[in-house]
Amino acid sequence: MKTTKPIKAEKKLQPNNTEKKPSIQASHEAHNDQQNHTADTPVADAGSVSASGNDNRKVSREDIELVQNLIERCLQLYMNKDEVVKTLLNRARIDPGFTTLVWQKLEEENADFFRAYYIRLKLKKQIILFNHLLEHQYHLMKYPVPPKVPLAPMQNGISTMPVNNLPMGYPVLQQPSVPAAGQPHLDPMGMSSCHVVNGVPAPGNYHPMRMNSGNDMVIDTSVSDVAAAVPPGNAMSDMAVSPTSVASSGHFPFTASEISGMGVDTSALDAAFPSDVASSVGLQLPPDSGVGNSRDSLRSLAQIPWNFSLSDLTADLSNLGDLGPLGNYPGSAYLPSDSDILLDSPEQDDIGESFYFLAHRMSTEKRDTTTIYASAGLLIERRILRPQVTKMVKAIIAPSMLSSDFANLASEAERMLNCGADWLHMDIMLLTGRSDVQVKFWFHFVPNLTLGAPIIESLRKHTKAYLDCHLMVTNPLDYVEPLGKAGASGFTFHVEASRDNWQELVQKIKSKGMKPGVSLKPGTPIEEVYPLLDGENSVELVLVMTVEPGFGGQKFMPEMMDKVRTLRKKYPSLDIEVDGGLGPSTIEAATSAGANCIVAGSSVFGAPDPAQVITLLRVSVEEAQKRS
Ligand SMILES: O=C(CO)[C@H](O)[C@H](O)COP(=O)(O)O
């Protein structure tokens, strides 16, 4: 944002002034001053006012409070002092010297908090390093000779060439392909294993695991996809929480006791990881957590309360009598708006923008600081969380094989994958026999018959693709075992057909290594699926039918979008699939309501260029996500 002319905020209050609530008075003055500007005095734009006042203004308690609050926000992101100083300079134009002094004062007043905080920072760094080493080691073992081949184009985790062709240093797959149940991952190098790590099969007994450092998605961009790379359903993925949620829950994803319980030998890390976090900020760590003694430091971490939160940071600097050098800080807390020493930190744009916004509002508006802080804080959290949400719910385009040439299923599947399909949607419509009644009844969930486990099994021999099976049967439980064996990847049953046994069903589906999903017919209210999403044994996908199930080529029902909207609002990271009548003319309605998995049959198979339609559907999901 550009400043036209700095507004003169005459702040008479000195930090040593003992008057109560001086910041509000200063704020009023600044506000009134703004109002007095006339047309011949260009008013600075919304984002630049606070930062531009470097006209011999002395620091006020309000400034201190502002910087303290900004530092607290940074602490929630597990930034170290240098990062905090840079962020505040870069985005709120706070003088580094001033930030440093506030930090020091906070540290003095909150020694216990900072002691625990620095240890967490150190642990964070160790975890990041550990993950890097592990990943490197894995690649060394998996790809001993780096072949000179170009990088394969990625299609949401599905590589179009064998994984052993990937050169060294190939990034971990962004979205892991879920292993098909009972489907051994045959490796062209001769290794066979069902164990899949980061979307690729792990050889032999080697089981790399990932630790989550809690904030790698935001701060350390080099490992920004760590959370996304953890396979769905993996216990680790549950720990891939946002930095803000880490902070607000007050629980670091990996506690010391959890780490020591893993039998991790940290001695190797000691050499590689200097204890620079604490030393860079001048902290005297207790002897058992000093340099070169990570094992001990991890042990000692067990004694540290891990549930500390920012509420432990109790010092209210603006009410402290003795501010020391902070109180006599010469000049303004802010740098001039045209200062050219601003650092570039593009990866933190979102955070920074919010800080800037926060800084501006807190020092210019005539509002209670806490309220402003709280609302601006929300803004920060939303900005940080949003990319994470879009990361979790990727666009998934699943051509419905119901519209394919069944006589050439394997080649049709291949054709769709080559056109950019992420999943293959398999509509399973069967008669279900009931033998628990005297006369054997045959039940029909939909008035059509399609394919069953034997065909899935045959197709599995030709493709590694994710087979998204939609069970339109009256007794889905009967099909878990056979479909699991056949190599289905996802198992989506109908809520109407499983009211009595969905818990058993979900458990069984998971035990067979498939992703459980629930579908509902147009006439079924969305509330019916909530219990399946809220409990412990929850489904991982909801398929909202946008036609009456049974046949392809029907007309899309836009009124179903209310269901999608409601679901998306309630479950931001849920895979929400829509099926029926989706194509270029209807996709917008579905994606703007929040659908991210798109099943499309006739619009894709009937198109002269299916790849173009698939791309169009994908772009629509992505654009809608950007807009939301
Ligand atoms: O589940 C289905 C029918 O029950 C189909 O997957 C669905 O109708 C897709 O076909 P189209 O895109 O042609 O409507």
The ligand as a MOL file (V3000), in Angstrom:
LIG
                    3D

  0  0  0     0  0            999 V3000
M  V30 BEGIN CTAB
M  V30 COUNTS 14 13 0 0 0
M  V30 BEGIN ATOM
M  V30 1 O -24.1510 -42.7350 -10.0910 0
M  V30 2 C -24.5340 -42.4950 -11.1860 0
M  V30 3 C -25.9020 -42.8720 -11.5330 0
M  V30 4 O -26.4720 -43.4880 -10.4440 0
M  V30 5 C -23.6100 -41.9110 -12.2030 0
M  V30 6 O -22.3090 -41.9230 -11.7120 0
M  V30 7 C -23.9520 -40.5270 -12.5540 0
M  V30 8 O -25.2620 -40.3760 -12.9430 0
M  V30 9 C -22.9640 -39.9760 -13.5420 0
M  V30 10 O -23.4300 -39.8920 -14.7840 0
M  V30 11 P -23.7460 -38.5440 -15.5320 0
M  V30 12 O -22.5940 -37.6290 -15.2970 0
M  V30 13 O -23.8990 -38.9390 -16.9340 0
M  V30 14 O -24.9900 -37.9860 -14.9110 0
M  V30 END ATOM
M  V30 BEGIN BOND
M  V30 1 2 1 2
M  V30 2 1 2 3
M  V30 3 1 2 5
M  V30 4 1 3 4
M  V30 5 1 5 6
M  V30 6 1 5 7
M  V30 7 1 7 8
M  V30 8 1 7 9
M  V30 9 1 9 10
M  V30 10 1 10 11
M  V30 11 2 11 12
M  V30 12 1 11 13
M  V30 13 1 11 14
M  V30 END BOND
M  V30 END CTAB
M  END
